[in-house]
Amino acid sequence: MSHSRQFATFVAGGLLCALVDIGIMQLLLRAGAHFTGATTAGFLAGLLVNYAFHSRVTFEAAASASSFARYLCVVGLNYLLTMGCVSLAVSLAGMPLLGKIVSLPLVSINGYLLSKFWIFRKSTP
């Protein structure tokens, strides 16, 4: 797959995952959950969809324990970025969704680069 097509596929998969993530977060916020719990639940649901989509579709790689472990490292970093943005938006504007939206490009770029060159990199013979 060409680099531009792969990136477009990555973005499309990311949008799907963002809808899952934000949808669950918003449902939980409306149900009265604290923003940290709602953000975490949305993030976890999105990460499972994300790994499955990108391993199979974007990078055409078989899922494995080692790639999932590397993926979880990137997820941990992206989680910290997301919670930092959400917490900052809550403290400055009282708007957790704003922080979530601001975090999406940051975690997308970070996720793509680390996925391509570390998580799902093709082994060279």
N, C-alpha and C positions, 0 to 999 in steps of 0.2 A: 504494500500500500504506500502511495506517495506520502511525503511528509505533510503536505497541505491537506490531503484527504484524511490522513490519520488525525491531525489536529482538529479538523472539522468534526470527525466522528467523536473525538474526545470531548469536544465542546457540547455536542448533541447529547452524549451520555451524561455529561455533567449537568446539563439542563434538566434532564429526566431526574437525576439524583437530587438536584436542588428543589424540584417540585415535591418530591417525596419528603425531603428534609424540612422544608419550610411548611408544607402542608401539615405534617405531624406536629411541628412546633406550634403553629397557629391554633390547631385543634386543642392542644393541651393548654395553651395560654387562655383560650376562651373557656376551657373547662375549669380554670382557676389554678392551674399549676404555676409554680414559681418559674421565672424565666430560665434559671439554670437547669432545672429538671427538664423543662420543655425543649430547651436548646440541645441538651444532651440526648434526649430521646430521638429528636429529629436527626441529629448528627449520626447516631448509631444506625438508624434505619437507612439513611442515605449512604452510609459507608458500605453496608452489605450489598445494596443494589449497585453501587459504584464498582466494587471489586469484581462482582460477577460480570457486569457489562464490559468493563475495560479488559479483563483477562480474556474473555471470549471474543469480543467484537473489535475493540480498538487495537489491541496488541496481538491478537490471535495466539495467545499463550495458554497452555494448560495451567489450571490452578494447581498450586503446590503449597506445601507447608512453608517452604523457604520464601516463596514470593509473598505469601500471605503475611508472614512475619515481617518482611520488609515493608509491605503495605501498611501494617499496623504501626510501624515506626513513623511513617509519613502521616498516617492518620493522627497519631499523637501530636505531632508538630502542628498539623492543620487544626486540630482541636484547640490547642493553645492559642493559635492565631484567631480562631473564631470566637472563643470565649473572651479574649482580650478586646476584640472589636465590639462584641455584644455588651460587655460590661462597661466599656467606655461610652457607648451610645446610651446605655441606661443612665449612667451617672451624669452625662451632659444634657441629654434630651428626654430621658424617660421612655426611650423607644428601642426595645430589643430588636425589632424587625429591621430597623435602620442599620444596626450593627451587623446583623446577619447578612444583609444585602451588601454592605461594604466589604465584608470578609470574603465573599464569593470569588471575586477576581483574584484576590491574593492566594487563596487556597487552590484555585484552579490552575494558575500558572505554576505554582510550587508542585502541585500534584502531577501535572503533565510532564514536567521536566524530570522529576524523580521517578515517575513511572516508566518513561521511555528509557532513561539511562541507568536505572538501578533496579526497580522492582521487576519489570518484564523484559529486561534487556535480552537480546538474542545472544546465545553463546556462540563464540567464534571457534571453529574447529582448529 
